[in-house]
């Protein structure tokens, strides 16, 4: 008996490393050589490709494909039908498997429904990518980005609330009461 749950319609290839308490739902495919941390939730119709690494408590919503080259730290949220790419200039007739670019998603980051992350662009910890955004460059920690191409419009707390900084560069999360400092266009939690 395994330490994780897999729906009877899911396909879990041999050679995967799947953490305790993880749940894999309907029609998903977990491919050989990937790693899923403890307590992940893999929604319906998800593909996790070889060499992908997901940390603990990663939530992958329905219809997401996570391609080789992607790593996600703990507590990442991947919204419904969001997209990762892994080749910058794909052509059906040209094999570019040796050109996969890496994309790293930092701890606690959220990527909204139908967003696209163009490969080779890392997402900082606790960043918040709005629904439908198309990320074409690096996203700093705690940044709020929206649109196509994605542009930064603010900063978010670890609880997912927009931060409003005072003249001293200090903001307080409305839910947690935690304080943040904005200095040199970088946010850190105090």
Secondary structure, 3 states (H helix, E strand, C coil): CCCCEECCCCEECCCCEECCCCEECCCCEECCCCEECCCCEECCCCEECCCCEECCCCEECCCCEECCCEEECCCCEECCCCEECCCCCCECCECCHHHCCCEEECCCCEECCCCEECCCCCECCCCEECCCCEECCCECCCEEEECECCEEEEEECCCCCECCCCCCCEEECCCCCCEEEEECCEEEEC
